[in-house]
Every structure is written in C-alpha cells, then in structure tokens.
Amino acid sequence: MRWVELVLSFAAGLLLGALFYGGLWWTVKRIPSARLPAPLIIGSFAVRTALVLAGLYLLLRDGTAWLRLVGALAGIVAVRLYMVFKVRPRAAAVLERTRGAESDD
C-alpha cells in the first residue's frame, strides 16, 4: 500500500513540477517582449509558488504523510532535471547566435 502512495505522490510531484518549471519557461520566453518585465516576473513567481505550495498542502493534509512529501519532491526534482537538459541546448544556441551577431557589428 505504501508504494502506491509513493507512486501517486510522485505523479503529483511531476504535475506540480511541470506547472512550476513550465510556467518559468513561459515567463523567460516572454521577458524580452514584455513592456514591463518586473510585474511579469514577480506575478509569475507568485502564481507558480502558490500553485506548488497549495499542491503540497493538499498532499500533506493529515500532517503525517512524509512519504507523500518525499514522492512529490522527487517528482518536482525529476521535472527540473528534465527541463534543464531540454532547455540547455536551446539556450546554448541562442547564446551562440547572440555572440555571432555581436561580432558582426
């Protein structure tokens, strides 16, 4: 029974991580075109953090669910690792294009 709880909390952590890091990626892509980037950054952070905290709260309502917390945090970390390796090649390509444009000037 405990492994089912762990697997379900891991899945919930994957969802929470996807919301958090997907929202972060969405925000980062829109910063250059934002007229006022500070409210975008602050608002995005507040919404993303509130969603993750609310999700973790729902998982830990009874106060003794440390196993669910471990599973959810593992899911969030797994999404973070996926996003880092997914985004890194794109970021490197953008950086190279930017450096190439600066050297042409």
Secondary structure, 3 states (H helix, E strand, C coil): CHHHHHHHHHHHHHHHHHHHHHHHHHHHHHCCCCCCHHHHHHHHHHHHHHHHHHHHHHHCCCCCCHHHHHHHHHHHHHHHHHHHHHHHHHHHHHHHHHHHHHHHC
